[in-house]
């Protein structure tokens, strides 16, 4: 089981740079305002309207600084929560939305769902480069059903182990297009946190946390 550490270096650096720049501008504005007040002509003081506008700008910059700090804290808390949730799923069996599965041991599996009976379709299987390796004609029934590919390519040879995706072109008896949804299942063996968003790993297959449909304890 391998869990990648959270880098977040680029995002943190960008946030720090933005914060430093804004704070510097704020301090510069404050210095200019106080210098202007200190050196104004007593016989011709600063115009009230102009002074009010400057104070409004002053307050706006201060509020933006506080808002940025709050958003940064909320983002950090959200990422920490996601990481904790994802790490708790390691070793669990999951089902998630997706059209990509891992071919291993001459078997790749998908769970397909048809909205009604009497649906026929063509399943096109592509490799990681998008090249078509096989097509299968399938009759669908209403509800969930498994589709297993034995790894045989169109020419009868064995496909290499790796990631393969499917696309389903289905129609009912009247010839109307029918949408078939797909899901994948497996056991989570790692979590990638390097992008700042938790991504579950099942071998080379990456599952966004938001695409989860169900979680089960291992048998």
MDTraj code that builds the backbone (N, CA, C; nanometers):
import mdtraj as md
import numpy as np

residues = "UNK UNK UNK UNK UNK UNK UNK UNK UNK UNK UNK UNK UNK UNK UNK UNK UNK UNK UNK UNK UNK UNK UNK UNK UNK UNK UNK UNK UNK UNK UNK UNK UNK UNK UNK UNK UNK UNK UNK UNK UNK UNK UNK UNK UNK UNK UNK UNK UNK UNK UNK UNK UNK UNK UNK UNK UNK UNK UNK UNK UNK UNK UNK UNK UNK UNK UNK UNK UNK UNK UNK UNK UNK UNK UNK UNK UNK UNK UNK UNK UNK UNK UNK UNK UNK UNK UNK UNK UNK UNK UNK UNK UNK UNK UNK UNK UNK UNK UNK UNK UNK UNK UNK UNK UNK UNK UNK UNK UNK UNK UNK UNK UNK UNK UNK UNK UNK UNK UNK UNK UNK UNK UNK UNK UNK UNK UNK UNK UNK UNK UNK UNK UNK UNK UNK UNK UNK UNK UNK UNK UNK UNK UNK UNK UNK UNK UNK UNK UNK UNK UNK UNK UNK UNK UNK UNK UNK UNK UNK UNK UNK UNK UNK UNK UNK UNK UNK UNK UNK UNK UNK UNK UNK UNK UNK UNK UNK UNK UNK UNK UNK UNK UNK UNK UNK UNK UNK UNK UNK UNK UNK UNK UNK UNK UNK UNK UNK UNK UNK UNK UNK UNK UNK UNK UNK UNK UNK UNK UNK UNK UNK UNK UNK UNK UNK UNK UNK UNK UNK".split()
xyz = np.array([
    [0.0851, -0.1194, 0.0000],
    [0.0000, 0.0000, 0.0000],
    [0.0873, 0.1225, 0.0000],
    [0.0677, 0.2092, -0.0946],
    [0.1507, 0.3287, -0.1056],
    [0.0609, 0.4504, -0.1021],
    [0.0929, 0.5444, -0.0150],
    [0.0164, 0.6683, -0.0042],
    [0.1089, 0.7832, -0.0356],
    [0.0792, 0.8582, -0.1405],
    [0.1620, 0.9709, -0.1791],
    [0.1393, 1.0869, -0.0841],
    [0.2442, 1.1602, -0.0444],
    [0.2294, 1.2726, 0.0469],
    [0.1696, 1.3930, -0.0226],
    [0.1123, 1.4831, 0.0558],
    [0.0584, 1.6073, 0.0004],
    [0.1738, 1.7021, -0.0260],
    [0.1905, 1.7434, -0.1505],
    [0.2959, 1.8393, -0.1802],
    [0.2398, 1.9796, -0.1618],
    [0.1422, 2.0160, -0.2494],
    [0.0768, 2.1462, -0.2385],
    [0.1737, 2.2619, -0.2430],
    [0.2994, 2.2392, -0.2863],
    [0.4013, 2.3428, -0.2807],
    [0.3672, 2.4598, -0.3701],
    [0.3233, 2.4287, -0.4930],
    [0.2936, 2.5363, -0.5880],
    [0.1785, 2.6220, -0.5386],
    [0.0703, 2.5557, -0.4900],
    [-0.0461, 2.6303, -0.4420],
    [-0.0097, 2.7153, -0.3208],
    [0.0669, 2.6580, -0.2271],
    [0.1055, 2.7303, -0.1064],
    [0.1921, 2.8501, -0.1419],
    [0.2855, 2.8293, -0.2377],
    [0.3735, 2.9374, -0.2793],
    [0.2947, 3.0510, -0.3429],
    [0.1965, 3.0131, -0.4288],
    [0.1152, 3.1145, -0.4958],
    [0.0329, 3.1932, -0.3949],
    [-0.0247, 3.1224, -0.2966],
    [-0.1043, 3.1882, -0.1933],
    [-0.0190, 3.2822, -0.1103],
    [0.1017, 3.2354, -0.0731],
    [0.1911, 3.3167, 0.0077],
    [0.2340, 3.4416, -0.0683],
    [0.2644, 3.4257, -0.1972],
    [0.3052, 3.5396, -0.2792],
    [0.1935, 3.6415, -0.2905],
    [0.0691, 3.5919, -0.3148],
    [-0.0463, 3.6803, -0.3255],
    [-0.0689, 3.7554, -0.1954],
    [-0.0580, 3.6832, -0.0841],
    [-0.0799, 3.7429, 0.0482],
    [0.0255, 3.8480, 0.0767],
    [0.1523, 3.8176, 0.0436],
    [0.2610, 3.9116, 0.0683],
    [0.2438, 4.0373, -0.0147],
    [0.2066, 4.0202, -0.1411],
    [0.1875, 4.1349, -0.2296],
    [0.0746, 4.2238, -0.1806],
    [-0.0371, 4.1620, -0.1425],
    [-0.1519, 4.2380, -0.0952],
    [-0.1190, 4.3111, 0.0345],
    [-0.0494, 4.2421, 0.1247],
    [-0.0119, 4.3041, 0.2516],
    [0.0834, 4.4207, 0.2281],
    [0.1761, 4.4032, 0.1333],
    [0.2703, 4.5098, 0.1019],
    [0.1976, 4.6319, 0.0476],
    [0.1012, 4.6073, -0.0424],
    [0.0222, 4.7176, -0.0965],
    [-0.0585, 4.7867, 0.0126],
    [-0.1104, 4.7094, 0.1045],
    [-0.1885, 4.7634, 0.2161],
    [-0.1001, 4.8542, 0.3026],
    [0.0190, 4.8059, 0.3352],
    [0.1101, 4.8843, 0.4186],
    [0.1551, 5.0108, 0.3471],
    [0.1775, 4.9985, 0.2166],
    [0.2175, 5.1160, 0.1385],
    [0.1061, 5.2197, 0.1354],
    [-0.0182, 5.1728, 0.1165],
    [-0.1333, 5.2624, 0.1150],
    [-0.1477, 5.3344, 0.2488],
    [-0.1319, 5.2603, 0.3576],
    [-0.1438, 5.3189, 0.4912],
    [-0.0362, 5.4236, 0.5141],
    [0.0856, 5.3929, 0.4683],
    [0.1961, 5.4876, 0.4850],
    [0.1705, 5.6156, 0.4061],
    [0.1219, 5.6003, 0.2841],
    [0.0927, 5.7184, 0.2017],
    [-0.0186, 5.8026, 0.2637],
    [-0.1218, 5.7351, 0.3161],
    [-0.2343, 5.8079, 0.3742],
    [-0.1923, 5.8874, 0.4965],
    [-0.1157, 5.8256, 0.5847],
    [-0.0725, 5.8953, 0.7064],
    [0.0245, 6.0088, 0.6724],
    [0.1092, 5.9875, 0.5724],
    [0.2018, 6.0942, 0.5292],
    [0.1241, 6.2121, 0.4719],
    [0.0192, 6.1803, 0.3956],
    [-0.0638, 6.2851, 0.3368],
    [-0.1337, 6.3663, 0.4456],
    [-0.1852, 6.2981, 0.5475],
    [-0.2531, 6.3684, 0.6566],
    [-0.1548, 6.4535, 0.7378],
    [-0.0355, 6.3997, 0.7561],
    [0.0639, 6.4719, 0.8375],
    [0.1158, 6.5965, 0.7677],
    [0.1179, 6.5934, 0.6346],
    [0.1786, 6.7039, 0.5599],
    [0.0769, 6.7902, 0.4855],
    [-0.0513, 6.7763, 0.5165],
    [-0.1505, 6.8569, 0.4467],
    [-0.1412, 7.0034, 0.4914],
    [-0.1839, 7.0922, 0.4049],
    [-0.1818, 7.2360, 0.4317],
    [-0.2959, 7.2706, 0.5260],
    [-0.2654, 7.3233, 0.6437],
    [-0.3737, 7.3588, 0.7383],
    [-0.4756, 7.4555, 0.6787],
    [-0.4288, 7.5424, 0.5850],
    [-0.5192, 7.6380, 0.5237],
    [-0.5988, 7.5768, 0.4086],
    [-0.5547, 7.4628, 0.3624],
    [-0.6247, 7.3941, 0.2530],
    [-0.6236, 7.2429, 0.2823],
    [-0.6996, 7.2017, 0.3839],
    [-0.6962, 7.0609, 0.4266],
    [-0.7510, 6.9680, 0.3187],
    [-0.7254, 6.8417, 0.3402],
    [-0.7704, 6.7373, 0.2471],
    [-0.9214, 6.7419, 0.2310],
    [-0.9652, 6.7327, 0.1070],
    [-1.1082, 6.7343, 0.0791],
    [-1.1778, 6.6183, 0.1511],
    [-1.2924, 6.6492, 0.2144],
    [-1.3621, 6.5487, 0.2944],
    [-1.4034, 6.4274, 0.2112],
    [-1.4586, 6.4530, 0.0926],
    [-1.5021, 6.3423, 0.0060],
    [-1.3845, 6.2542, -0.0355],
    [-1.2740, 6.3181, -0.0719],
    [-1.1553, 6.2447, -0.1127],
    [-1.1020, 6.1608, 0.0040],
    [-1.1021, 6.2217, 0.1224],
    [-1.0533, 6.1503, 0.2407],
    [-1.1421, 6.0299, 0.2716],
    [-1.2747, 6.0484, 0.2563],
    [-1.3681, 5.9380, 0.2810],
    [-1.3448, 5.8236, 0.1831],
    [-1.3224, 5.8563, 0.0559],
    [-1.2958, 5.7534, -0.0445],
    [-1.1695, 5.6742, -0.0112],
    [-1.0684, 5.7458, 0.0364],
    [-0.9436, 5.6787, 0.0720],
    [-0.9644, 5.5853, 0.1918],
    [-1.0462, 5.6290, 0.2873],
    [-1.0754, 5.5441, 0.4028],
    [-1.1525, 5.4189, 0.3610],
    [-1.2451, 5.4361, 0.2649],
    [-1.3195, 5.3211, 0.2140],
    [-1.2246, 5.2218, 0.1469],
    [-1.1313, 5.2736, 0.0676],
    [-1.0317, 5.1876, 0.0043],
    [-0.9467, 5.1174, 0.1092],
    [-0.9104, 5.1922, 0.2111],
    [-0.8321, 5.1365, 0.3215],
    [-0.9057, 5.0199, 0.3876],
    [-1.0343, 5.0403, 0.4161],
    [-1.1149, 4.9359, 0.4795],
    [-1.1332, 4.8162, 0.3866],
    [-1.1485, 4.8444, 0.2552],
    [-1.1670, 4.7360, 0.1589],
    [-1.0458, 4.6450, 0.1498],
    [-0.9273, 4.7051, 0.1496],
    [-0.8044, 4.6253, 0.1438],
    [-0.7902, 4.5415, 0.2701],
    [-0.8199, 4.6017, 0.3847],
    [-0.8107, 4.5278, 0.5110],
    [-0.9077, 4.4095, 0.5126],
    [-1.0295, 4.4312, 0.4618],
    [-1.1289, 4.3242, 0.4582],
    [-1.0856, 4.2130, 0.3630],
    [-1.0241, 4.2505, 0.2512],
    [-0.9782, 4.1492, 0.1563],
    [-0.8700, 4.0619, 0.2173],
    [-0.7823, 4.1231, 0.2950],
    [-0.6787, 4.0461, 0.3637],
    [-0.7404, 3.9443, 0.4587],
    [-0.8397, 3.9865, 0.5346],
    [-0.9042, 3.8965, 0.6296],
    [-0.9802, 3.7854, 0.5565],
    [-1.0459, 3.8223, 0.4449],
    [-1.1201, 3.7230, 0.3669],
    [-1.0260, 3.6172, 0.3104],
    [-0.9110, 3.6607, 0.2582],
    [-0.8136, 3.5661, 0.2039],
    [-0.7642, 3.4693, 0.3105],
    [-0.7398, 3.5217, 0.4307],
    [-0.6943, 3.4351, 0.5395],
    [-0.8012, 3.3320, 0.5748],
    [-0.9280, 3.3760, 0.5767],
    [-1.0376, 3.2858, 0.6105],
    [-1.0544, 3.1766, 0.5051],
    [-1.0488, 3.2162, 0.3768],
    [-1.0619, 3.1187, 0.2681],
    [-0.9483, 3.0176, 0.2695],
    [-0.8281, 3.0650, 0.2994],
    [-0.7133, 2.9742, 0.3071],
    [-0.7330, 2.8723, 0.4178],
    [-0.7844, 2.9176, 0.5318],
    [-0.8081, 2.8261, 0.6441],
    [-0.9168, 2.7242, 0.6110],
    [-1.0236, 2.7708, 0.5430],
    [-1.1311, 2.6792, 0.5038],
    [-1.0821, 2.5756, 0.4040],
    [-1.0005, 2.6182, 0.3063],
    [-0.9465, 2.5256, 0.2072],
    [-0.8592, 2.4205, 0.2726],
    [-0.7767, 2.4642, 0.3672],
    [-0.6895, 2.3702, 0.4372],
    [-0.7713, 2.2688, 0.5161],
    [-0.8786, 2.3156, 0.5814],
    [-0.9628, 2.2253, 0.6600],
    [-1.0337, 2.1244, 0.5701],
    [-1.0804, 2.1714, 0.4520],
    [-1.1481, 2.0816, 0.3571],
    [-1.0538, 1.9746, 0.3051],
    [-0.9325, 2.0144, 0.2696],
    [-0.8346, 1.9191, 0.2188],
    [-0.7968, 1.8172, 0.3254],
    [-0.7844, 1.8618, 0.4498],
    [-0.7527, 1.7704, 0.5588],
    [-0.8643, 1.6706, 0.5801],
    [-0.9902, 1.7183, 0.5711],
    [-1.1053, 1.6298, 0.5870],
    [-1.1106, 1.5266, 0.4757],
    [-1.0858, 1.5711, 0.3502],
    [-1.0851, 1.4791, 0.2370],
    [-0.9767, 1.3737, 0.2522],
    [-0.8593, 1.4166, 0.2969],
    [-0.7489, 1.3231, 0.3140],
    [-0.7829, 1.2180, 0.4187],
    [-0.8441, 1.2610, 0.5299],
    [-0.8812, 1.1662, 0.6341],
    [-0.9841, 1.0654, 0.5860],
    [-1.0834, 1.1152, 0.5088],
    [-1.1858, 1.0261, 0.4543],
    [-1.1249, 0.9251, 0.3579],
    [-1.0386, 0.9740, 0.2682],
    [-0.9772, 0.8871, 0.1676],
    [-0.8882, 0.7809, 0.2317],
    [-0.8075, 0.8210, 0.3271],
    [-0.7176, 0.7259, 0.3927],
    [-0.7952, 0.6174, 0.4669],
    [-0.9147, 0.6525, 0.5148],
    [-0.9981, 0.5538, 0.5824],
    [-1.0572, 0.4508, 0.4883],
    [-1.0483, 0.4753, 0.3575],
    [-1.1033, 0.3824, 0.2580],
    [-1.0009, 0.2813, 0.2078],
    [-0.8751, 0.2980, 0.2453],
    [-0.7724, 0.2040, 0.2015],
    [-0.8046, 0.0646, 0.2565],
    [-0.8062, -0.0348, 0.1670],
    [-0.8400, -0.1707, 0.2054],
    [-0.9877, -0.2027, 0.1925],
    [-1.0702, -0.1006, 0.1615],
    [-1.2144, -0.1211, 0.1469],
    [-1.2494, -0.1501, 0.0004],
    [-1.3576, -0.2228, -0.0189],
    [-1.4096, -0.2485, -0.1536],
    [-1.5050, -0.1360, -0.1902],
    [-1.4873, -0.0779, -0.3074],
    [-1.5697, 0.0358, -0.3474],
    [-1.6288, 0.0130, -0.4866],
    [-1.7353, 0.0855, -0.5121],
    [-1.7927, 0.0958, -0.6463],
    [-1.8022, 0.2442, -0.6787],
    [-1.7587, 0.2805, -0.7997],
    [-1.7559, 0.4212, -0.8375],
    [-1.7982, 0.4386, -0.9828],
    [-1.8481, 0.5575, -1.0147],
    [-1.8805, 0.5895, -1.1530],
    [-1.7516, 0.5900, -1.2343],
    [-1.7585, 0.5332, -1.3537],
    [-1.6399, 0.5341, -1.4386],
    [-1.6510, 0.4370, -1.5532],
    [-1.5756, 0.4646, -1.6595],
    [-1.5767, 0.3771, -1.7764],
    [-1.4419, 0.3099, -1.7989],
    [-1.3485, 0.3270, -1.7040],
    [-1.2147, 0.2707, -1.7167],
    [-1.1922, 0.1646, -1.6097],
    [-1.1409, 0.0501, -1.6528],
    [-1.1142, -0.0600, -1.5608],
    [-0.9747, -0.1150, -1.5877],
    [-0.9254, -0.1930, -1.4940],
    [-0.7911, -0.2497, -1.5043],
    [-0.7994, -0.3938, -1.5527],
    [-0.7317, -0.4212, -1.6644],
    [-0.7216, -0.5583, -1.7151],
    [-0.6080, -0.6281, -1.6421],
    [-0.6408, -0.7298, -1.5661],
    [-0.5411, -0.8063, -1.4938],
    [-0.5868, -0.9511, -1.4860],
    [-0.4943, -1.0436, -1.5055],
    [-0.5318, -1.1845, -1.5051],
    [-0.6298, -1.2176, -1.6158],
    [-0.6153, -1.1501, -1.7318],
    [-0.7045, -1.1713, -1.8473],
    [-0.8508, -1.1423, -1.8148],
    [-0.8741, -1.0430, -1.7314],
    [-1.0116, -1.0077, -1.6974],
    [-1.0214, -0.8611, -1.6583],
    [-1.1173, -0.7925, -1.7182],
    [-1.1514, -0.6557, -1.6815],
    [-1.3029, -0.6497, -1.6675],
    [-1.3503, -0.5862, -1.5620],
    [-1.4934, -0.5901, -1.5327],
    [-1.5523, -0.4501, -1.5201],
    [-1.6761, -0.4389, -1.5660],
    [-1.7554, -0.3177, -1.5496],
    [-1.8955, -0.3569, -1.5033],
    [-1.9626, -0.2670, -1.4336],
    [-2.1036, -0.2848, -1.4009],
    [-2.1831, -0.1853, -1.4859],
    [-2.2721, -0.2371, -1.5676],
    [-2.3505, -0.1529, -1.6574],
    [-2.4956, -0.1495, -1.6113],
    [-2.5620, -0.0398, -1.6402],
    [-2.7019, -0.0245, -1.5990],
    [-2.7845, 0.0252, -1.7163],
    [-2.8896, -0.0511, -1.7497],
    [-2.9812, -0.0144, -1.8576],
    [-3.1126, 0.0351, -1.7983],
    [-3.1734, 0.1374, -1.8581],
    [-3.2972, 0.1932, -1.8024],
    [-3.4219, 0.1112, -1.8347],
    [-3.4088, 0.0096, -1.9243],
    [-3.5255, -0.0710, -1.9608],
    [-3.4811, -0.1991, -2.0307],
    [-3.5754, -0.2892, -2.0514],
    [-3.5474, -0.4136, -2.1233],
    [-3.5454, -0.3886, -2.2742],
    [-3.5041, -0.4925, -2.3474],
    [-3.5089, -0.4855, -2.4927],
    [-3.4092, -0.3906, -2.5537],
    [-3.2941, -0.3754, -2.4898],
    [-3.1911, -0.2846, -2.5400],
    [-3.0738, -0.3669, -2.5937],
    [-3.0273, -0.3323, -2.7104],
    [-2.9080, -0.3956, -2.7669],
    [-2.8036, -0.2881, -2.7925],
    [-2.6796, -0.3295, -2.7878],
    [-2.5759, -0.2289, -2.8070],
    [-2.4414, -0.2879, -2.8425],
    [-2.3519, -0.1990, -2.8817],
    [-2.2147, -0.2357, -2.9134],
    [-2.1221, -0.1713, -2.8117],
    [-2.0412, -0.2528, -2.7482],
    [-1.9432, -0.2034, -2.6521],
    [-1.8078, -0.1960, -2.7220],
    [-1.7505, -0.0764, -2.7244],
    [-1.6190, -0.0555, -2.7847],
    [-1.5158, -0.0419, -2.6732],
    [-1.4115, -0.1234, -2.6815],
    [-1.3073, -0.1245, -2.5789],
    [-1.1824, -0.0583, -2.6359],
    [-1.1291, 0.0394, -2.5621],
    [-1.0099, 0.1124, -2.6058],
    [-0.8986, 0.1008, -2.5019],
    [-0.7745, 0.1070, -2.5506],
    [-0.6611, 0.1042, -2.4587],
    [-0.6335, 0.2447, -2.4072],
    [-0.5262, 0.2584, -2.3296],
    [-0.4944, 0.3869, -2.2677],
    [-0.4609, 0.4942, -2.3695],
    [-0.4245, 0.4547, -2.4910],
    [-0.3931, 0.5514, -2.5966],
    [-0.5155, 0.5891, -2.6791],
    [-0.6313, 0.5270, -2.6483],
    [-0.7527, 0.5569, -2.7217],
    [-0.7747, 0.4706, -2.8440],
    [-0.6862, 0.3744, -2.8676],
    [-0.7004, 0.2864, -2.9833],
    [-0.8009, 0.1752, -2.9548],
    [-0.8876, 0.1469, -3.0515],
    [-0.9870, 0.0407, -3.0352],
    [-0.9170, -0.0953, -3.0407],
    [-0.9416, -0.1777, -2.9395],
    [-0.8803, -0.3113, -2.9353],
    [-0.9836, -0.4219, -2.9543],
    [-1.1116, -0.3921, -2.9273],
    [-1.2147, -0.4953, -2.9423],
    [-1.3527, -0.4305, -2.9378],
    [-1.4507, -0.5001, -2.9955],
    [-1.5917, -0.4590, -2.9850],
    [-1.6745, -0.5816, -2.9502],
    [-1.7824, -0.5612, -2.8751],
    [-1.8690, -0.6701, -2.8333],
    [-2.0147, -0.6299, -2.8518],
    [-2.0938, -0.7207, -2.9064],
    [-2.2380, -0.6980, -2.9179],
    [-2.3045, -0.7537, -2.7923],
    [-2.3906, -0.6733, -2.7298],
    [-2.4493, -0.7122, -2.6011],
    [-2.5992, -0.6851, -2.6013],
    [-2.6752, -0.7777, -2.5431],
    [-2.8177, -0.7564, -2.5163],
    [-2.8331, -0.7192, -2.3697],
    [-2.9019, -0.6080, -2.3450],
    [-2.9172, -0.5588, -2.2087],
    [-3.0582, -0.5866, -2.1562],
    [-3.0656, -0.6071, -2.0242],
    [-3.1937, -0.6156, -1.9557],
    [-3.2020, -0.4973, -1.8602],
    [-3.3197, -0.4732, -1.8093],
    [-3.3375, -0.3602, -1.7184],
    [-3.2534, -0.3789, -1.5921],
    [-3.1882, -0.2714, -1.5493],
    [-3.1157, -0.2736, -1.4231],
    [-2.9664, -0.2983, -1.4392],
    [-2.9052, -0.3411, -1.3282],
    [-2.7602, -0.3613, -1.3240],
    [-2.7221, -0.4973, -1.3806],
    [-2.6085, -0.5000, -1.4482],
    [-2.5552, -0.6240, -1.5023],
    [-2.4045, -0.6093, -1.5205],
    [-2.3337, -0.7195, -1.5068],
    [-2.1884, -0.7176, -1.5199],
    [-2.1470, -0.7394, -1.6651],
    [-2.0382, -0.6747, -1.7025],
    [-1.9759, -0.7010, -1.8318],
    [-1.8296, -0.7316, -1.8052],
    [-1.7854, -0.8498, -1.8465],
    [-1.6475, -0.8924, -1.8263],
    [-1.5805, -0.9135, -1.9607],
    [-1.4653, -0.8520, -1.9769],
    [-1.3860, -0.8697, -2.0985],
    [-1.2699, -0.9617, -2.0668],
    [-1.2488, -1.0627, -2.1523],
    [-1.1447, -1.1619, -2.1272],
    [-1.0070, -1.1203, -2.1779],
    [-0.9961, -0.9986, -2.2248],
    [-0.8660, -0.9504, -2.2702],
    [-0.8316, -0.9888, -2.4125],
    [-0.9242, -1.0527, -2.4821],
    [-0.8995, -1.0901, -2.6211],
    [-0.9231, -0.9703, -2.7130],
    [-0.8250, -0.9395, -2.7964],
    [-0.8389, -0.8320, -2.8931],
    [-0.9185, -0.8808, -3.0140],
    [-0.9486, -0.7896, -3.1048],
    [-1.0291, -0.8244, -3.2222],
    [-0.9628, -0.9322, -3.3069],
    [-0.8302, -0.9371, -3.3074],
    [-0.7599, -1.0374, -3.3874],
    [-0.7361, -1.1678, -3.3122],
    [-0.7890, -1.1764, -3.1889],
    [-0.7760, -1.2984, -3.1105],
    [-0.6565, -1.3030, -3.0178],
    [-0.5648, -1.2084, -3.0314],
    [-0.4468, -1.2062, -2.9445],
    [-0.4823, -1.1491, -2.8074],
    [-0.3928, -1.1712, -2.7119],
    [-0.4149, -1.1224, -2.5770],
    [-0.3677, -0.9773, -2.5636],
    [-0.4502, -0.8963, -2.5002],
    [-0.4119, -0.7576, -2.4746],
    [-0.3212, -0.7525, -2.3515],
    [-0.2340, -0.6539, -2.3490],
    [-0.1465, -0.6373, -2.2335],
    [-0.2275, -0.5883, -2.1134],
    [-0.1809, -0.6253, -1.9955],
    [-0.2475, -0.5762, -1.8741],
    [-0.2329, -0.4247, -1.8673],
    [-0.3352, -0.3607, -1.8156],
    [-0.3338, -0.2152, -1.8053],
    [-0.4747, -0.1600, -1.8013],
    [-0.4875, -0.0317, -1.8241],
    [-0.6165, 0.0356, -1.8168],
    [-0.6858, 0.0342, -1.9530],
    [-0.8162, 0.0016, -1.9502],
    [-0.8974, -0.0002, -2.0715],
    [-1.0313, 0.0657, -2.0411],
    [-1.0822, 0.1397, -2.1379],
    [-1.2102, 0.2080, -2.1205],
    [-1.3111, 0.1536, -2.2201],
    [-1.4390, 0.1710, -2.1872],
    [-1.5453, 0.1252, -2.2758],
    [-1.6373, 0.2414, -2.3116],
    [-1.7007, 0.2291, -2.4271],
    [-1.8062, 0.3201, -2.4704],
    [-1.9190, 0.2329, -2.5225],
    [-2.0426, 0.2661, -2.4846],
    [-2.1574, 0.1837, -2.5216],
    [-2.2501, 0.2618, -2.6140],
    [-2.2754, 0.2044, -2.7308],
    [-2.3712, 0.2611, -2.8259],
    [-2.4925, 0.1683, -2.8264],
    [-2.6021, 0.2106, -2.7603],
    [-2.7174, 0.1223, -2.7409],
    [-2.8457, 0.1830, -2.7958],
    [-2.9391, 0.0943, -2.8374],
    [-3.0688, 0.1367, -2.8913],
    [-3.1764, 0.0395, -2.8447],
    [-3.2991, 0.0913, -2.8340],
    [-3.4105, 0.0035, -2.7993],
    [-3.4699, -0.0563, -2.9272],
    [-3.5787, -0.1323, -2.9125],
    [-3.6375, -0.2021, -3.0270],
    [-3.6925, -0.1053, -3.1309],
    [-3.7229, 0.0185, -3.0879],
    [-3.7745, 0.1186, -3.1817],
    [-3.6629, 0.1964, -3.2501],
    [-3.5383, 0.1649, -3.2132],
    [-3.4252, 0.2342, -3.2738],
    [-3.3836, 0.3607, -3.2032],
    [-3.4466, 0.3892, -3.0886],
    [-3.4112, 0.5090, -3.0132],
    [-3.2834, 0.4856, -2.9322],
    [-3.1993, 0.5888, -2.9266],
    [-3.0748, 0.5784, -2.8495],
    [-3.1053, 0.5634, -2.7008],
    [-3.0298, 0.4790, -2.6355],
    [-3.0468, 0.4537, -2.4923],
    [-2.9128, 0.4743, -2.4224],
    [-2.9156, 0.5453, -2.3114],
    [-2.7933, 0.5707, -2.2357],
    [-2.7677, 0.4571, -2.1368],
    [-2.6506, 0.3964, -2.1468],
    [-2.6088, 0.2915, -2.0543],
    [-2.4989, 0.3489, -1.9657],
    [-2.5205, 0.3503, -1.8356],
    [-2.4189, 0.4020, -1.7437],
    [-2.3266, 0.2898, -1.6990],
    [-2.2044, 0.3274, -1.6618],
    [-2.1056, 0.2272, -1.6223],
    [-2.0415, 0.2619, -1.4886],
    [-2.0046, 0.1577, -1.4161],
    [-1.9366, 0.1705, -1.2877],
    [-1.8243, 0.0683, -1.2815],
    [-1.7284, 0.0953, -1.1944],
    [-1.6176, 0.0019, -1.1730],
    [-1.6077, -0.0289, -1.0241],
    [-1.5557, -0.1466, -0.9929],
    [-1.5416, -0.1898, -0.8534],
    [-1.4010, -0.2420, -0.8299],
    [-1.3616, -0.2403, -0.7049],
    [-1.2306, -0.2940, -0.6684],
    [-1.1953, -0.2566, -0.5264],
    [-1.0746, -0.2914, -0.4865],
    [-1.0262, -0.2634, -0.3522],
    [-0.9253, -0.1493, -0.3561],
    [-0.9462, -0.0511, -0.2725],
    [-0.8567, 0.0647, -0.2661],
    [-0.7240, 0.0218, -0.2036],
    [-0.6145, 0.0451, -0.2749],
    [-0.4839, 0.0085, -0.2203],
    [-0.3921, 0.1287, -0.1982],
    [-0.4446, 0.2485, -0.2189],
    [-0.3636, 0.3670, -0.1945],
    [-0.4429, 0.4939, -0.2161],
    [-0.3821, 0.6054, -0.1804],
    [-0.4445, 0.7370, -0.1962],
    [-0.3392, 0.8345, -0.2475],
    [-0.3750, 0.9121, -0.3484],
    [-0.2863, 1.0153, -0.4020],
    [-0.3358, 1.1508, -0.3543],
    [-0.2529, 1.2224, -0.2797],
    [-0.2898, 1.3535, -0.2274],
    [-0.2043, 1.4645, -0.2868],
    [-0.1250, 1.4317, -0.3882],
    [-0.0263, 1.5259, -0.4402],
    [-0.0868, 1.6475, -0.5082],
    [-0.2105, 1.6356, -0.5575],
    [-0.2732, 1.7482, -0.6278],
    [-0.3549, 1.8371, -0.5352],
    [-0.3617, 1.8027, -0.4082],
    [-0.4447, 1.8781, -0.3150],
    [-0.5858, 1.8238, -0.3052],
    [-0.6230, 1.7329, -0.3974],
    [-0.7516, 1.6664, -0.3958],
    [-0.7285, 1.5165, -0.3782],
    [-0.8052, 1.4533, -0.2908],
    [-0.7856, 1.3112, -0.2647],
    [-0.8332, 1.2272, -0.3830],
    [-0.7453, 1.1399, -0.4311],
    [-0.7774, 1.0481, -0.5404],
    [-0.7464, 0.9063, -0.4932],
    [-0.8461, 0.8181, -0.4995],
    [-0.8273, 0.6799, -0.4585],
    [-0.7552, 0.6028, -0.5678],
    [-0.6721, 0.5075, -0.5272],
    [-0.5951, 0.4277, -0.6211],
    [-0.6334, 0.2808, -0.6092],
    [-0.6586, 0.2205, -0.7259],
    [-0.6775, 0.0760, -0.7341],
    [-0.5788, 0.0286, -0.8400],
    [-0.4582, -0.0052, -0.7971],
    [-0.3532, -0.0305, -0.8933],
    [-0.3225, 0.0990, -0.9664],
    [-0.3260, 0.0965, -1.0994],
    [-0.3035, 0.2174, -1.1794],
    [-0.4311, 0.2974, -1.2016],
    [-0.5432, 0.2463, -1.1566],
    [-0.6709, 0.3137, -1.1765],
    [-0.6906, 0.4207, -1.0697],
    [-0.7252, 0.5408, -1.1148],
    [-0.7455, 0.6548, -1.0252],
    [-0.8946, 0.6856, -1.0150],
    [-0.9448, 0.6934, -0.8923],
    [-1.0868, 0.7167, -0.8685],
    [-1.1048, 0.8446, -0.7872],
    [-1.1623, 0.9508, -0.8461],
    [-1.1900, 1.0717, -0.7677],
    [-1.2854, 1.0395, -0.6528],
    [-1.2608, 1.0997, -0.5395],
    [-1.3419, 1.0721, -0.4209],
    [-1.4895, 1.1024, -0.4471],
    [-1.5162, 1.2027, -0.5284],
    [-1.6538, 1.2430, -0.5551],
    [-1.7322, 1.1470, -0.6422],
    [-1.6641, 1.0495, -0.7045],
    [-1.7351, 0.9559, -0.7926],
    [-1.7771, 0.8276, -0.7215],
    [-1.7528, 0.8184, -0.5922],
    [-1.7902, 0.6977, -0.5170],
    [-1.9403, 0.6755, -0.5168],
    [-1.9797, 0.5496, -0.5331],
    [-2.1206, 0.5111, -0.5270],
    [-2.1496, 0.4284, -0.4022],
    [-2.0543, 0.3413, -0.3633],
    [-2.0738, 0.2582, -0.2457],
    [-1.9404, 0.2132, -0.1899],
    [-1.9395, 0.1796, -0.0617],
    [-1.8199, 0.1316, 0.0075],
    [-1.8596, 0.0107, 0.0894],
    [-1.7765, -0.0936, 0.0817],
    [-1.8045, -0.2158, 0.1580],
    [-1.6781, -0.2610, 0.2302],
    [-1.6984, -0.3221, 0.3451],
    [-1.5859, -0.3814, 0.4167],
    [-1.5361, -0.5006, 0.3384],
    [-1.4066, -0.5291, 0.3409],
    [-1.3543, -0.6442, 0.2654],
    [-1.4135, -0.7744, 0.3161],
    [-1.4341, -0.8689, 0.2255],
    [-1.4907, -0.9967, 0.2636],
    [-1.3940, -1.0705, 0.3533],
])
top = md.Topology()
chain = top.add_chain()
for i, resn in enumerate(residues, 1):
    res = top.add_residue(resn, chain, resSeq=i)
    for name in ("N", "CA", "C"):
        top.add_atom(name, md.element.get_by_symbol(name[0]), res)
traj = md.Trajectory(xyz[None], top)
